[in-house]
Amino acid sequence: MTVSLVRETKPEGLFRYFKEHHFSVKNPYQGIYYIEGAVLFPTQIVVTRELNEREHVWLGALSDRLEKQKIIGLLKHIEQLSEKAAMNEGIKEGFKKGIQGTVDTLREFGHRDAEIKRAIVNRYALSEEEAEAYLHGKNEECPVS
């Protein structure tokens, strides 16, 4: 298990805490930081604004600022992968869980189903029927591509 924190911007206060408390912070890839030291689980911080978009297509999809063109590019990338070979079931399940996580988070913040449906249709380029399935927790019926 790995703990992953995903942020649009680098959490400077948290990095200051790590430095003050002698944690080791490694930056093996642009926008990805590994925290080592007195942590219970392997920990990484992903700063989406710093990511190399071509190298980290999937991680970039976690950004709150994902633009429509980038979503279309991501979906085309998914389509290309599925045309070349059957897409790894783990990736599809991860993507579905990400969408379901968005639904659950928006509910926790008090958004109504109509607002959530509109948000996930727009953000993930889903059909109305697919979005409806996520609202009712039936995401196993939803295709990803």
Secondary structure, DSSP 8 states (H G I E B T S, - for coil): --EEEEESS--HHHHHHHHHTT-EEEEEETTEEEEESS-SS-EEEEEGGGS-TTTTHHHHTT-TT--HHHHHHHHHHHHHHHHHS---HHHHHHHHHHHHHHHHHHHHTT--HHHHHHHHHHHHT--HHHHHHHHTT-GGG----
